[in-house]
């Protein structure tokens, strides 16, 4: 009898969230019954909307449409059935756990939105937490330290608020359900019947199924991703130990490039969209045509093709390492595994011969860079070692033109006993593409102070960061600037023995490259010596700096072995 009474009275207290006032005192609730009733109804409706919204929330910004939120979620029906079947304490525990879990799933969905929009893939709950620190650094460099701190604080508050609010909403709804079990049970059975009918008949609203199991599906995908990530680590370690050129003696590596000054250059975010998107391509294609003509006049010739990058929208180091290692490195875990391995990088192959000095020019590196060992670089020049005294251009520490001139002054222009193999990372085309440097007379570059007025007069990141059209325009300008800087440097300082390989590391973010854009990036090889390009004639690449639309497309990970083979390297596999 007492248990029955408790069940009949406690739900109301759960739903109302208050105890009865002391005897003899008239509470505010008693004095304003209409306001109390309206408030309770408002809270109940708000709780229901929050839970339903969270259950139906998509994980892509492009899917945020009203039709997504007018569906019937199976998870809500199942949760109601369980709440009605359980006694008070287990029901309350279920509400707390499921509410907190729904809050966490909402956070993961929001992270998925950001990652899908910027990196073209969902958030990986095992590997991607450390990328959030990089995101904060990017915001600080682009929008200022105060904005970055505010965004970080806001993110923490949002996480805590979401978990707390979802938990309270679930507790309130579970208590509301048992106020009248008979009505709630009938309603749950009716909802279940409607859901099954909609599912069986495939009923849709504007192309979206009415019967939803969205949260359950996303949860299953997250769990599957975690399992796959854990398995991938062990599998990839074995793959990384197998190397077609792992035991090749130095004398048998790239013999057909002996005596050449080799330069491998990555241009940030230089993707297929830059040369084929109608809103971007006209300016970039004009730059490529002008640069091709200028290089031809200077005695250089080029061939170009496409590589499919292992990354998209960001994480440039994954593109760099995939190109140079010959392994598909599409996540941070694989990257760490390779960097700690003895797998031969393309740049280290030149060092292994003993016939080249090796150097890296990394204006984007602002702290220790242990990867230097894996890439086999004798010396690395970071952002603080190139003598730059000008302003930063958003994330980019210095204009590409200056970085290349500093490379010429400090490295390439000096006399040496051996030819030089260089890896150069150009950063001026890094998002948010505002402000963008402009070309100045090479003789006026000095210590970079000449860029102060250009930076001050440039576009502010806040003016374009949420504007897709402006972002496309400024992105195209940044690619033109980077390509012009590099090709003018080659015209000015290249010799008969210079061989330049340059490519993009990945496509720009979806807001610029477009939803479902390819992962392809252009790659070009330029040289004066015709024998260099004759070696890759079988590749069927396009003459000039702009690859044809139907030029060959290879996975980025295939480039190392194709390059080594084309220039006479003899395979001697290592099999771990």
GUDO-969763 format. One record per residue (C-alpha): residue number from 1; x negated, y, z negated; residue in one letter. Coordinates in Angstrom, 3 decimals, m for minus. Layout:
N
  nr     east    north       up rest
 NUM        X        Y        Z    A
...
//
This chain:
576
  nr     east    north       up rest
   1    0.000    0.000    0.000    X
   2   m2.773    2.422   m0.952    X
   3   m4.692    1.550    2.253    X
   4   m1.592    2.258    4.331    X
   5   m1.156    5.594    2.617    X
   6   m4.769    6.523    3.207    X
   7   m4.412    5.731    6.882    X
   8   m1.295    7.888    7.136    X
   9   m2.723   10.912    5.396    X
  10   m6.401   11.049    6.257    X
  11   m6.029   11.535   10.006    X
  12   m4.180   14.784    9.485    X
  13   m6.963   15.959    7.236    X
  14   m9.496   14.879    9.868    X
  15   m7.637   16.750   12.604    X
  16   m6.949   19.839   10.521    X
  17  m10.424   19.786    8.927    X
  18   m9.354   21.167    5.508    X
  19   m8.153   20.114    2.046    X
  20   m4.939   21.273    0.403    X
  21   m5.194   24.584   m1.551    X
  22   m5.224   24.537   m5.369    X
  23   m1.813   24.558   m6.988    X
  24   m0.359   28.004   m7.692    X
  25   m2.380   29.759   m4.990    X
  26   m0.978   30.755   m1.623    X
  27   m3.670   30.131    1.024    X
  28   m4.187   32.043    4.267    X
  29   m2.922   28.964    6.107    X
  30    0.340   29.000    4.187    X
  31    0.730   32.702    4.828    X
  32    0.112   32.424    8.576    X
  33    1.493   29.052    9.699    X
  34    1.928   30.097   13.355    X
  35   m1.680   31.257   13.621    X
  36   m2.895   28.035   12.003    X
  37   m0.789   25.942   14.359    X
  38   m1.990   27.842   17.411    X
  39   m5.591   27.612   16.272    X
  40   m5.298   23.860   15.799    X
  41   m3.797   23.457   19.245    X
  42   m6.515   25.625   20.750    X
  43   m9.242   23.606   19.018    X
  44   m7.660   20.340   20.087    X
  45   m7.427   21.479   23.707    X
  46  m10.973   22.842   23.623    X
  47  m12.289   19.563   22.198    X
  48  m10.493   17.587   24.914    X
  49  m11.788   19.861   27.670    X
  50  m15.357   19.675   26.347    X
  51  m15.330   15.893   26.205    X
  52  m13.655   15.472   29.590    X
  53  m15.985   18.034   31.142    X
  54  m19.025   16.247   29.761    X
  55  m17.755   12.863   30.959    X
  56  m17.222   14.197   34.485    X
  57  m20.224   16.546   34.727    X
  58  m22.258   15.728   37.879    X
  59  m26.045   15.683   37.855    X
  60  m26.524   17.812   40.983    X
  61  m25.790   21.513   41.347    X
  62  m24.376   20.889   44.814    X
  63  m21.724   18.587   43.310    X
  64  m20.317   21.215   40.957    X
  65  m16.824   21.409   42.449    X
  66  m13.395   21.529   40.830    X
  67  m12.499   18.157   42.343    X
  68  m15.161   16.524   40.174    X
  69  m13.288   17.585   37.032    X
  70   m9.756   16.476   37.912    X
  71  m10.506   12.769   37.758    X
  72   m9.580   10.205   35.125    X
  73  m12.640    8.936   33.241    X
  74  m12.636    5.268   32.222    X
  75  m14.926    6.114   29.301    X
  76  m12.235    8.319   27.704    X
  77   m9.639    5.553   27.950    X
  78  m11.991    2.964   26.473    X
  79  m13.004    5.349   23.691    X
  80   m9.361    6.027   22.805    X
  81   m8.609    2.293   22.683    X
  82  m11.523    1.639   20.346    X
  83  m10.596    4.559   18.088    X
  84   m7.029    3.255   17.768    X
  85   m8.233   m0.256   16.971    X
  86  m10.748    0.662   14.269    X
  87  m10.149    1.592   10.623    X
  88  m11.120    5.036    9.410    X
  89  m14.833    4.695    8.573    X
  90  m15.888    2.681   11.645    X
  91  m13.773    5.034   13.750    X
  92  m15.571    8.046   12.299    X
  93  m18.966    6.390   12.843    X
  94  m18.030    5.615   16.442    X
  95  m16.938    9.221   16.990    X
  96  m20.219   10.587   15.605    X
  97  m22.431    8.211   17.601    X
  98  m20.487    8.565   20.849    X
  99  m20.276   12.355   20.451    X
 100  m24.018   12.669   19.915    X
 101  m24.616   10.287   22.828    X
 102  m22.343   12.311   25.070    X
 103  m24.256   15.429   24.088    X
 104  m27.535   13.742   25.014    X
 105  m26.100   12.594   28.353    X
 106  m24.952   16.147   29.039    X
 107  m28.496   17.370   28.412    X
 108  m29.883   14.699   30.749    X
 109  m27.344   15.704   33.406    X
 110  m28.448   19.328   33.124    X
 111  m32.092   18.256   33.404    X
 112  m31.160   16.171   36.431    X
 113  m29.602   19.259   38.009    X
 114  m32.820   21.203   37.584    X
 115  m35.072   18.381   38.752    X
 116  m32.866   17.523   41.726    X
 117  m32.779   21.170   42.736    X
 118  m36.511   21.784   42.347    X
 119  m38.186   18.396   42.773    X
 120  m35.612   16.513   44.821    X
 121  m35.267   13.711   42.272    X
 122  m33.571   13.125   38.916    X
 123  m35.256   13.646   35.569    X
 124  m37.267   10.659   34.351    X
 125  m36.680   10.316   30.577    X
 126  m39.935    8.393   30.165    X
 127  m42.386   10.493   32.176    X
 128  m41.075   14.000   32.691    X
 129  m41.019   15.555   29.235    X
 130  m44.531   16.920   29.672    X
 131  m43.427   18.700   32.853    X
 132  m41.186   20.928   30.733    X
 133  m44.334   22.590   29.394    X
 134  m45.438   23.256   32.975    X
 135  m41.994   24.702   33.664    X
 136  m42.359   27.126   30.766    X
 137  m45.806   28.163   32.035    X
 138  m44.328   28.741   35.483    X
 139  m41.575   30.948   34.035    X
 140  m44.164   32.873   32.004    X
 141  m46.327   33.492   35.073    X
 142  m43.353   34.379   37.282    X
 143  m41.037   36.277   34.944    X
 144  m43.226   37.225   31.978    X
 145  m44.033   35.774   28.559    X
 146  m40.979   37.257   26.836    X
 147  m38.625   35.641   29.341    X
 148  m40.430   32.312   28.931    X
 149  m40.159   32.428   25.144    X
 150  m36.521   33.444   25.359    X
 151  m35.807   30.614   27.794    X
 152  m37.540   28.089   25.537    X
 153  m35.658   29.247   22.457    X
 154  m32.405   29.270   24.400    X
 155  m33.047   25.730   25.643    X
 156  m33.651   24.437   22.110    X
 157  m30.511   26.173   20.827    X
 158  m28.496   24.783   23.743    X
 159  m29.674   21.228   23.042    X
 160  m28.780   21.426   19.353    X
 161  m25.479   23.139   20.099    X
 162  m24.452   20.590   22.723    X
 163  m25.117   17.622   20.460    X
 164  m23.372   19.259   17.492    X
 165  m20.340   20.501   19.441    X
 166  m19.837   17.193   21.276    X
 167  m20.030   15.314   17.981    X
 168  m17.474   17.603   16.320    X
 169  m15.198   17.377   19.353    X
 170  m15.246   13.578   19.309    X
 171  m14.545   13.484   15.549    X
 172  m11.617   15.845   15.987    X
 173  m10.132   13.895   18.901    X
 174  m10.508   10.550   17.146    X
 175   m8.632   11.932   14.136    X
 176   m5.976   13.435   16.376    X
 177   m5.351   10.105   18.091    X
 178   m4.304    8.305   14.911    X
 179   m1.841   10.968   13.773    X
 180    0.756    9.025   15.723    X
 181   m0.648    5.640   16.669    X
 182    2.440    4.556   18.539    X
 183    2.439    7.526   20.911    X
 184   m1.356    7.420   21.298    X
 185   m1.296    3.700   22.083    X
 186    1.396    4.142   24.727    X
 187   m0.500    7.043   26.239    X
 188   m3.726    5.033   26.340    X
 189   m2.003    2.070   28.003    X
 190   m0.402    4.402   30.544    X
 191   m3.739    6.052   31.311    X
 192   m5.381    2.646   31.716    X
 193   m2.651    1.552   34.110    X
 194   m3.009    4.713   36.165    X
 195   m6.809    4.303   36.259    X
 196   m6.608    0.678   37.444    X
 197   m4.049    1.613   40.091    X
 198   m6.154    4.499   41.390    X
 199   m9.242    2.292   41.438    X
 200   m7.485   m0.599   43.199    X
 201   m5.933    1.656   45.847    X
 202   m9.027    3.804   46.237    X
 203   m7.028    6.991   45.675    X
 204   m9.043   10.166   46.171    X
 205   m8.763   13.915   45.760    X
 206  m10.633   15.846   48.464    X
 207  m12.818   12.821   49.112    X
 208  m13.604   12.133   45.439    X
 209  m12.222    8.981   43.741    X
 210   m9.612    9.729   41.079    X
 211  m10.711    6.759   38.979    X
 212  m14.034    7.762   37.453    X
 213  m16.729    5.801   35.650    X
 214  m19.246    8.560   36.167    X
 215  m20.911    8.683   32.747    X
 216  m21.167    4.900   32.494    X
 217  m22.795    4.786   35.934    X
 218  m25.284    7.550   35.091    X
 219  m26.117    5.875   31.791    X
 220  m26.767    2.611   33.617    X
 221  m28.976    4.436   36.128    X
 222  m30.962    6.093   33.345    X
 223  m31.455    2.735   31.634    X
 224  m32.488    1.134   34.928    X
 225  m34.949    3.957   35.552    X
 226  m36.535    3.448   32.139    X
 227  m36.954   m0.279   32.771    X
 228  m38.362    0.310   36.247    X
 229  m40.799    2.914   34.930    X
 230  m42.151    0.524   32.310    X
 231  m42.507   m2.271   34.880    X
 232  m44.061    0.048   37.444    X
 233  m46.964    0.864   35.146    X
 234  m48.171   m2.724   35.015    X
 235  m47.544   m3.332   38.711    X
 236  m49.304   m0.180   39.869    X
 237  m52.399   m0.885   37.771    X
 238  m52.868   m4.047   39.824    X
 239  m52.223   m2.218   43.113    X
 240  m54.774    0.502   42.260    X
 241  m57.501   m2.116   41.764    X
 242  m57.161   m3.310   45.370    X
 243  m59.111   m1.028   47.717    X
 244  m59.962   m1.716   51.363    X
 245  m63.089    0.457   51.048    X
 246  m63.833   m0.129   47.371    X
 247  m67.087   m2.022   47.981    X
 248  m68.182   m0.253   51.163    X
 249  m71.819    0.907   50.840    X
 250  m72.342    4.631   51.165    X
 251  m74.277    4.178   54.400    X
 252  m71.179    2.659   55.996    X
 253  m68.768    5.446   55.032    X
 254  m67.828    8.142   57.606    X
 255  m71.017    7.718   59.673    X
 256  m69.419    9.627   62.583    X
 257  m69.183   12.789   60.478    X
 258  m72.810   12.958   59.392    X
 259  m74.124   16.518   59.515    X
 260  m70.651   18.085   59.479    X
 261  m69.441   20.591   56.913    X
 262  m66.152   18.985   55.856    X
 263  m63.353   21.057   54.339    X
 264  m60.128   19.514   53.012    X
 265  m57.587   22.237   52.246    X
 266  m54.113   21.952   50.748    X
 267  m51.657   24.794   51.326    X
 268  m49.082   24.995   48.557    X
 269  m45.497   24.119   49.601    X
 270  m46.362   24.045   53.324    X
 271  m43.588   21.740   54.512    X
 272  m41.734   20.781   57.659    X
 273  m39.069   23.365   56.896    X
 274  m41.645   26.111   57.416    X
 275  m41.987   25.227   61.101    X
 276  m38.522   23.878   61.899    X
 277  m35.893   25.620   59.754    X
 278  m34.244   28.288   61.966    X
 279  m34.190   30.751   59.060    X
 280  m37.923   30.343   58.366    X
 281  m39.670   28.984   61.440    X
 282  m39.773   31.992   63.813    X
 283  m42.317   33.899   61.738    X
 284  m44.378   30.841   60.804    X
 285  m44.363   29.457   64.354    X
 286  m45.568   32.809   65.669    X
 287  m48.409   32.705   63.138    X
 288  m49.330   29.153   64.183    X
 289  m49.297   30.113   67.866    X
 290  m51.382   33.249   67.264    X
 291  m53.835   31.341   65.078    X
 292  m54.153   28.516   67.608    X
 293  m54.979   31.026   70.348    X
 294  m57.503   32.840   68.162    X
 295  m59.226   29.600   67.178    X
 296  m59.349   28.450   70.791    X
 297  m60.984   31.725   71.742    X
 298  m63.551   31.129   68.998    X
 299  m64.287   27.664   70.396    X
 300  m62.215   25.568   67.991    X
 301  m59.593   23.015   68.897    X
 302  m56.900   21.413   66.743    X
 303  m54.592   18.417   66.591    X
 304  m51.584   18.193   64.289    X
 305  m49.129   15.611   62.965    X
 306  m46.832   14.894   60.032    X
 307  m47.290   13.191   56.680    X
 308  m44.447   12.212   54.348    X
 309  m45.353   13.545   50.920    X
 310  m45.021   11.564   47.708    X
 311  m43.555   14.616   45.992    X
 312  m41.118   17.408   46.769    X
 313  m40.617   20.937   45.521    X
 314  m43.475   20.782   43.009    X
 315  m46.000   18.545   41.200    X
 316  m48.570   19.379   43.860    X
 317  m51.218   17.210   42.238    X
 318  m49.187   14.137   43.233    X
 319  m49.497   15.157   46.892    X
 320  m53.217   15.858   46.552    X
 321  m53.947   12.543   44.856    X
 322  m51.764   10.546   47.269    X
 323  m53.576   12.011   50.279    X
 324  m57.044   11.487   48.895    X
 325  m56.577    8.134   47.125    X
 326  m54.591    6.275   49.766    X
 327  m52.115    5.215   47.078    X
 328  m48.470    6.249   46.727    X
 329  m48.547    8.449   43.611    X
 330  m45.029    9.726   43.031    X
 331  m45.014   10.092   39.239    X
 332  m47.210   11.254   36.396    X
 333  m47.818    7.755   35.099    X
 334  m49.296    6.608   38.395    X
 335  m51.344    9.787   38.539    X
 336  m52.903    9.126   35.138    X
 337  m53.622    5.520   36.111    X
 338  m55.446    6.527   39.292    X
 339  m57.405    9.331   37.678    X
 340  m58.779    6.832   35.138    X
 341  m59.610    4.240   37.817    X
 342  m62.553    3.542   40.128    X
 343  m60.337    3.593   43.230    X
 344  m62.250    5.427   45.944    X
 345  m60.963    8.896   46.762    X
 346  m61.598   10.336   50.202    X
 347  m63.648   13.148   48.736    X
 348  m65.707   10.750   46.600    X
 349  m66.472    8.757   49.760    X
 350  m68.552   11.698   50.977    X
 351  m70.357   11.896   47.651    X
 352  m71.020    8.154   47.717    X
 353  m72.949    8.497   50.997    X
 354  m75.491   10.733   49.284    X
 355  m75.543   12.884   52.412    X
 356  m73.190   15.660   51.274    X
 357  m73.001   18.162   48.444    X
 358  m69.444   18.150   47.124    X
 359  m67.525   21.090   45.685    X
 360  m63.986   22.014   44.682    X
 361  m62.385   25.469   44.838    X
 362  m59.371   25.455   42.516    X
 363  m57.961   28.954   41.871    X
 364  m54.888   27.367   40.253    X
 365  m56.936   25.579   37.572    X
 366  m57.096   27.619   34.366    X
 367  m58.274   24.997   31.873    X
 368  m60.399   21.856   31.705    X
 369  m60.020   19.643   34.769    X
 370  m61.242   16.091   34.070    X
 371  m59.997   15.002   37.521    X
 372  m63.273   16.388   38.882    X
 373  m64.919   13.027   38.181    X
 374  m62.335   11.006   40.115    X
 375  m62.593   13.265   43.155    X
 376  m66.393   13.054   43.094    X
 377  m66.994   16.811   43.037    X
 378  m70.436   18.001   41.972    X
 379  m69.106   21.436   41.089    X
 380  m65.631   22.925   40.633    X
 381  m64.851   26.645   40.742    X
 382  m61.710   27.411   38.744    X
 383  m59.662   30.592   38.419    X
 384  m62.263   32.215   36.162    X
 385  m65.356   31.353   38.203    X
 386  m64.592   33.088   41.480    X
 387  m65.246   36.643   40.300    X
 388  m61.720   37.892   40.824    X
 389  m60.803   41.164   39.076    X
 390  m57.508   41.883   40.795    X
 391  m53.934   41.178   39.639    X
 392  m52.128   37.850   39.618    X
 393  m49.419   37.348   42.199    X
 394  m46.802   35.644   40.067    X
 395  m48.037   32.081   39.457    X
 396  m50.963   32.426   41.867    X
 397  m54.070   33.691   40.105    X
 398  m55.519   35.302   43.238    X
 399  m54.755   35.776   46.946    X
 400  m55.897   33.003   49.277    X
 401  m57.937   35.414   51.342    X
 402  m59.958   36.352   48.288    X
 403  m60.414   32.728   47.192    X
 404  m61.775   31.834   50.630    X
 405  m64.105   34.830   50.706    X
 406  m65.370   33.893   47.223    X
 407  m65.949   30.336   48.471    X
 408  m67.940   31.753   51.362    X
 409  m69.952   34.047   49.112    X
 410  m70.667   31.580   46.302    X
 411  m70.806   28.269   48.144    X
 412  m70.375   27.943   51.884    X
 413  m72.589   30.859   52.878    X
 414  m75.608   29.704   50.898    X
 415  m78.438   27.725   52.419    X
 416  m78.620   24.093   51.360    X
 417  m80.453   20.911   52.201    X
 418  m77.280   18.887   52.844    X
 419  m74.002   19.608   54.576    X
 420  m71.067   20.482   52.349    X
 421  m67.844   18.612   51.600    X
 422  m65.262   20.920   50.026    X
 423  m61.783   20.476   48.593    X
 424  m59.881   23.773   48.476    X
 425  m56.417   24.371   47.010    X
 426  m54.683   27.522   48.275    X
 427  m51.956   28.881   45.993    X
 428  m50.479   32.076   47.464    X
 429  m47.490   30.189   48.870    X
 430  m46.479   28.876   45.435    X
 431  m42.931   29.699   44.388    X
 432  m41.305   32.089   43.557    X
 433  m42.910   33.750   46.626    X
 434  m42.870   37.199   45.100    X
 435  m44.905   39.289   45.222    X
 436  m46.881   38.073   48.258    X
 437  m50.385   39.338   49.109    X
 438  m51.141   41.003   52.428    X
 439  m54.198   40.596   54.607    X
 440  m56.876   43.241   54.118    X
 441  m60.146   43.811   55.946    X
 442  m62.499   40.998   54.949    X
 443  m65.272   43.491   54.310    X
 444  m63.056   45.360   51.820    X
 445  m62.201   42.416   49.564    X
 446  m64.877   43.184   46.961    X
 447  m63.853   41.866   43.536    X
 448  m60.177   41.785   44.455    X
 449  m59.237   45.152   42.961    X
 450  m57.995   46.171   46.417    X
 451  m54.933   43.989   45.784    X
 452  m53.677   46.029   42.816    X
 453  m51.630   48.420   44.937    X
 454  m50.315   45.558   47.094    X
 455  m49.182   43.601   44.054    X
 456  m47.563   46.634   42.456    X
 457  m45.592   47.464   45.616    X
 458  m44.528   43.865   46.216    X
 459  m41.177   42.199   45.646    X
 460  m40.398   41.154   42.069    X
 461  m39.596   37.479   41.362    X
 462  m36.309   38.469   39.736    X
 463  m35.167   39.989   43.041    X
 464  m35.281   36.702   44.967    X
 465  m35.423   33.814   42.505    X
 466  m31.674   33.081   42.717    X
 467  m31.177   34.277   46.305    X
 468  m31.591   31.453   48.807    X
 469  m31.719   33.731   51.858    X
 470  m34.364   36.035   50.382    X
 471  m36.313   33.058   49.086    X
 472  m36.429   31.561   52.579    X
 473  m37.631   34.835   54.047    X
 474  m40.352   35.372   51.468    X
 475  m41.400   31.714   51.577    X
 476  m41.963   31.984   55.327    X
 477  m44.060   35.116   54.823    X
 478  m46.177   33.365   52.199    X
 479  m46.918   30.417   54.502    X
 480  m47.864   32.801   57.314    X
 481  m50.184   34.598   54.919    X
 482  m51.898   31.383   53.770    X
 483  m52.333   30.021   57.299    X
 484  m53.645   33.366   58.537    X
 485  m56.127   33.588   55.653    X
 486  m57.463   30.105   56.335    X
 487  m57.708   30.358   60.115    X
 488  m59.265   33.833   60.023    X
 489  m61.815   32.525   57.544    X
 490  m62.620   29.685   59.974    X
 491  m62.963   32.107   62.906    X
 492  m65.239   34.319   60.830    X
 493  m67.438   31.770   59.101    X
 494  m66.991   28.419   60.863    X
 495  m69.849   26.883   62.830    X
 496  m70.336   24.178   65.439    X
 497  m70.538   21.672   62.578    X
 498  m67.450   22.799   60.646    X
 499  m64.543   20.364   60.429    X
 500  m61.382   21.615   58.711    X
 501  m58.538   19.353   57.610    X
 502  m55.590   21.269   56.195    X
 503  m52.095   20.205   55.201    X
 504  m49.177   20.960   52.935    X
 505  m48.816   19.176   49.626    X
 506  m44.996   19.070   49.662    X
 507  m41.834   20.754   50.912    X
 508  m40.511   23.824   49.044    X
 509  m37.601   23.433   46.623    X
 510  m34.128   22.487   47.898    X
 511  m32.885   26.079   47.645    X
 512  m35.339   26.849   50.479    X
 513  m35.861   23.587   52.364    X
 514  m32.186   22.624   52.171    X
 515  m30.257   19.768   50.616    X
 516  m31.512   16.355   51.772    X
 517  m34.501   17.857   53.580    X
 518  m37.267   15.495   54.646    X
 519  m40.458   15.106   52.615    X
 520  m42.653   15.749   55.665    X
 521  m45.558   18.200   55.701    X
 522  m47.755   19.343   58.607    X
 523  m51.400   18.281   58.815    X
 524  m54.071   19.573   61.199    X
 525  m57.676   18.722   61.983    X
 526  m59.787   21.490   63.556    X
 527  m63.314   21.323   64.951    X
 528  m65.579   22.765   67.639    X
 529  m67.306   19.473   68.383    X
 530  m64.992   17.646   70.837    X
 531  m66.241   14.274   69.568    X
 532  m64.488   14.906   66.240    X
 533  m61.049   15.130   67.831    X
 534  m61.833   12.389   70.361    X
 535  m62.096   10.003   67.423    X
 536  m58.405   10.536   66.627    X
 537  m57.080   10.576   70.188    X
 538  m55.204    7.316   69.525    X
 539  m53.211    9.020   66.779    X
 540  m51.181   10.879   69.455    X
 541  m51.126   14.078   67.435    X
 542  m50.052   17.357   69.026    X
 543  m52.627   19.805   70.406    X
 544  m52.731   23.027   68.358    X
 545  m51.680   23.889   64.823    X
 546  m47.961   23.170   65.215    X
 547  m47.023   19.480   65.307    X
 548  m44.277   18.614   67.774    X
 549  m40.949   17.561   66.314    X
 550  m41.525   14.008   67.539    X
 551  m45.209   13.836   66.601    X
 552  m46.152   10.724   64.586    X
 553  m45.022   10.666   60.951    X
 554  m47.094    8.638   58.475    X
 555  m46.766    8.116   54.783    X
 556  m49.196   10.439   53.050    X
 557  m50.812    7.444   51.359    X
 558  m51.899    6.031   54.738    X
 559  m54.070    9.022   55.642    X
 560  m57.200    8.051   53.680    X
 561  m57.668    4.658   55.345    X
 562  m56.790    5.977   58.821    X
 563  m59.279    8.820   58.417    X
 564  m62.073    6.609   57.088    X
 565  m61.507    4.070   59.871    X
 566  m61.363    6.703   62.631    X
 567  m64.751    8.063   61.630    X
 568  m66.562    4.746   61.579    X
 569  m66.201    3.479   57.990    X
 570  m66.509   m0.273   57.500    X
 571  m63.983   m1.918   55.146    X
 572  m65.423   m3.909   52.252    X
 573  m62.444   m4.617   49.983    X
 574  m62.460   m4.675   46.226    X
 575  m59.769   m6.901   44.767    X
 576  m59.851   m6.052   41.096    X
//
